[in-house]
Amino acid sequence: MRRTRFDHSPCPIARTTDLIGDWWTPMVLREAFLGRRRFDEFQQALDLSRGVLAQRLGRLVDEGLLEKRLYQERPPRHEYVLTEKGRAFYPVLAAMWRWGSDWLWEPGTGPAFELYDRDSGRPIRPRVVDEETGLPIDVRRVRVGSRRRDRPAGEPGGGAR
Amino acid sequence: MRRTRFDHSPCPIARTTDLIGDWWTPMVLREAFLGRRRFDEFQQALDLSRGVLAQRLGRLVDEGLLEKRLYQERPPRHEYVLTEKGRAFYPVLAAMWRWGSDWLWEPGTGPAFELYDRDSGRPIRPRVVDEETGLPIDVRRVRVGSRRRDRPAGEPGGGAR
């Protein structure tokens, strides 16, 4: 059964879902962010079938989040390296990390792991804010409206909602 | 074929994926954030099968992101209302919105929609930062380590990675 595709949706959330809604894909990206590059490294870390892993890596290459590079000629061996587009995805995983840590453990407990700043050693707690004001995003203050300017896709005028 | 479940994984990203990796679930949440509450409203907005929608809403209720409330007695009719846990998920969608907007449109174009602050009318651009410093999260500065303190799940000592 073919799933409904969202990759041409007008909504950025829908298009992103089309990519990471493939079961395993966020985990493949997580492992890439942990420094894995080779097929066997991903496979050992995730313990998933080689067929599924090959499909997920292939899609991430097709979508431009990973680049497939030859690191050995005989026999030919490739590694999968995050691109700028792929690295830019990390904040989405960081937001998932934060929400999961806060809400998906029993009250009074939490994951055994935390994010730390490599240099200072301080714990890092991801938070989603408005870039300009630095204030946390609160859905009750947000509306979705037509784009006003800046980009060719923009439409004049105010919001539809 | 049963999928591998991640809902008891030690990793918050994996647990979150177990929930939103269900195809359609991020879109159901998106519609809840847009103010939809009734089954038929979700169904009309998303144009998905009633069976799939019922399963997704049911799981979001089971997981505590939505609360099912009776709004009419005869015949009995329910609506689905975001809980605190559900509202707390919005930043994840906001991070997906930002990445999707930045990377999933052709160069020089972008989505026709933008997020706006309801009061000031200013565009809102979500960004994931470290809560304490306000600095953007950069994967190259982050490591995952054992939790040092604060929570019962914490382990003494430094990081494993």
Interface residues (C-beta under 8 A of the other chain):
Chain A: R3 T4 F6 D7 P10 C11 P12 I13 A14 R15 T16 T17 L19 I20 G21 W23 W24 P26 M27 R30 F33 L34 L48 G64 K85 R87 A88 F89 Y90 P91 V92 L93 A94 A95 M96 W97 R98 W99 G100 S101 D102 W103 L104 W105 G108 T109 G110 P111 A112 F113 E114 L115 Y116 D117 R118 D119 R122 P123 I124 R125 P126 R127 V128 V129 D130 E131 E132 G134 P136 I137 D138 V139 R140 R141 V142 R143 V144 G145 S146 R147 R148 D150 R151 P152 A153 G154 E155 G158 G159 A160 R161
Chain B: R3 T4 F6 D7 P10 C11 P12 I13 A14 R15 T16 T17 L19 I20 G21 W23 W24 P26 M27 R30 F33 L34 L48 G64 K85 R87 A88 F89 Y90 P91 V92 L93 A94 A95 M96 W97 R98 W99 G100 S101 D102 W103 L104 W105 G108 T109 G110 P111 A112 F113 E114 L115 Y116 D117 R118 D119 G121 R122 P123 I124 R125 P126 R127 V128 V129 D130 E131 E132 G134 P136 I137 D138 V139 R140 R141 V142 R143 V144 G145 S146 R147 R148 D150 R151 P152 A153 G154 E155 G159 A160 R161
